Amino acid sequence: MRELLDTFELEAQEHVGALATLLVALERENEEVEQARLVETVLRRVHTLKGAAHAVNLVAVAQGCQELETLLASLKRGELALDLDLFDRLHRDIDAVASGIANARASLSPPHAPAAAASSEAAPGEKALRGDGLSGAGPGRTSTEAFAAAGEPSEVHAAAAPAPRPAPRGAAEETVKVSARLLESLLLQSEELVSAKLSAAALHEEIAALAAEVSERAAERSRALELARKSLKLGPLPQEKALAQQLEQGCQNEKVLEARLRRLEKGAEKNLWALRGMIDPLLDEVKKLHLLPFSSLVDPFSKMVRDLARQLGKEAELHCEGSGLELDRRILAELKEPLLHLVRNMLDHGIEAPAERRRSGKPEKGKLRLEMKLKDGNRAELTVSDDGCGINLEQVREAALRQELAPRETLERTAGQELLQFIFESGVSTSRTVSSISGRGVGLAIVREALERLGGHVAVESAPGAGTRFRLYFPLSFAMMRALQVQVAGRDCFLPAAGIEKSGRVATEQVKRVENRDTVLVEGEVLALVPLARLLGVPAPAAPERMLNYVLLHAGEKRIALAVDQVVGVQEILVKPLGSQLSRVRNVAGGTVSGDGKVVPVLSIADLFRSAFADQAPLQAPEEAASQVQAARLSVLVAEDSITSRTLLKNILEASGYRVRTAIDGLDALTQLKTEPFDVVVSDVEMPRMDGFQLTAAIRADGRFTALPVILVTGLESRADRERGIDVGASAYLVKSSFDQSGLIDVIRKLT
């Protein structure tokens, strides 16, 4: 229990700290939409903390979270007003939860804890493996391993598991203890070497292409020289003889150049193979240091299922298959929360009471099953199932109707698998009552979002009286992935290969309109054909080609065809997160650096599906085309010191037809303004040499720029910062935490 409590404390510290910060932000916020989002975020945090407290038998802490949930739910429904008294009460309740956690730790500490701790210190030269979070682990990472750390070995194995006694002299097996942060740093640095390998590959391809081009030109010149020699035999003229000499000299020069290029090509190929031989094994070995068995995550769940079932007056047991499969410890940390919500929901909603199971001809003890298995080289599937009563579709329909997720007529026509997808929407619950276990419709929404952060997805199947099965699909590692490179509107982007079934081509006359949507027939199935350019908000080609390229995507049972300009090919890429300031860019999951040094977006399959099915518009509305024509006449100056943010803003604006120039700070922007005319200035605030406030003031002080629109896009979101931006003369002030690319374009259109 002390071991479990150690991991719970780390998670609770993060949640309690985040809750305090969120409440302060909520108290400062005046906009209703943002207030609603913050209340929802606080509610989800409290819900997760409550579940973790139940897992370590901290009943008082869980009860405190339950009371907080009830209060927040009333606030979410609009039954309470956001006043000072309410905020005081929320802060007091959170402080009480934190005190309950501290008291629980004190009650479990042994009388001579310092002495015990001293006796268990690592030997000289060893460093303790800490469970205090990961450094830059990946998308959506929490700062604790929670259940993933419970039962986790406190050392990293260099070769194999350690023997109970010291290994004899000369033995090959050895175990050392290493800081988890050091391991994380080594992994990230090793992954960075992939960029060097990609650059070497691009250099080799460029030299090979150049050598082939020179070789072709040398062959053409040789043929011309041969013709000139034949002409000289018939009766040479002075100019023909001079021409022949020039051709012969040119042939010699090109042969020398070709030979040099071929030597460079061989050298580049040798260097590339050497890099591959060093980087690939190094990365594989470093990744192995982060592998932990699935059992390290699921072993504590057995006791939780038993205790929670007894609390509910039920009997249940947990069966696990594939517990020996090893996964990246960062993936295990991300799986803990969705798995916890699924198991708790199944116990509360799925597994029936013993008497009801007897009447149905089932054993009194219900069964929950976890099955982990590999799908391919870097994909895994986790199945979570029960033998309970299944999901009542009518209750799902009623809950979706209460949440106004679709019109009544649409919901009445929706049935089966399509209707089941509504259970992942926030606020949808089939429970008639709210208990300390579930019933608020938050847990399954968290499950879907967690899987999407991992680059995976979740699917559900259910049959009345036979149980429910959730399938969780996710990658085995965060950063490295195979991806398909495509081009759209002259721009490169990557699609995760795990979400792609195939690519193909189809004649434009075979594209048919069905229910006001373009469709294409693929393998006997009529699928929606959606231009990727439209989803990304970039201009589509003026005239369509005779043949259309498409990529067939899948997510669970859904399939869709994306129209692209060109399919380049599959390659291994190193995915980087966009960072906290750009975490809400629609349809984009991250970025990667190509071999030629360009930043290329990596798209989110889940976001593309949502955008595609929400988008019913024609290929390009007349007003959209007109706005792009107008944008093409406008020039924008972007001042931003972050290369990532600068590249993103430039791409967004160029995709909408604007001519864009960039500046690295305010002083650079002011210099460019004095030498070149611009129609709009878009600037960050926090920059070296001259910040955005100073730049705006300098622009307004110059009589030539008094009417020039200046838009500040910044992470500073306090009221004082906004007022300062307007005081110095900014035309608009956009906050990065709620940044939306369409909002930026709308502001520019209004100001110009």
Buried (B, 14 or more C-beta within 10 A) or exposed (E): EEBBBBBBBBBBBBBBEBBBEBBEBBBEBEEEEBBBBBBBBBBBBBBBBBBBBBBBBBBBBBBBBBBBBEBBBEBBEEEBEBEEEBBEEBBEBBEBBBEBBEEBBEEEEEEEEEEEEEEEEEEEEEEBBEBEBBEEBBBBBBBBBBBBBBBBBEBBBBEEEBEEEEEEEEEEEEBBBBBBBBBBEBBBEBBBBBBEBBBBBBBBBBBBEBBBEBBEBBEEBBEBBEEBBEBBEEEEEEEBEEBBEEBBEBBEEBBEBBEEBBEBBBEBBEEBEEBEEEBBEBBEEBBEBBBBBBBBBBBBBBBBBBEBBEBBEBBBEBEBEBBEBBBBBBBBBBBBBBBBBBBBBBBBBBBBBBEBBEEEEBEBBBBBBBBBEEEEEBBBBBBBBBBBBBBBBEBBBBBBBEBEBBEEEEBEEBEEBEBBBBBBBBBBBBBEEBEBBBBBBBBBBBBBBBBBBBBBBBBBBBEEEBBBBBBBBBBBBBBBBBBBBBBBBEBBBBBBBBBBEEBBEBEEEEBEEEEEBBBBBBEEEEBBBBBBBBBBBBBBEEEEEEEBBBBBBBBBEBBBBBBBBEBEEBBBBBBBBBBEBBBBBBBBBBBBBBBEEEBBBBBBBBBBBBBBEEEEEEBBEEEBBEBBEEBEEBBBBBBBBBEBBBBBBBBBBBBBBBBBBBBBBBBBBBEBBEEEEBBBBBBBBEBEEBBBBBBBBBBBEEEEBEEBBBBBBBBBBEEEBBEBBEEBBBBBBBBBBEBEBEEBBEBBEEBB
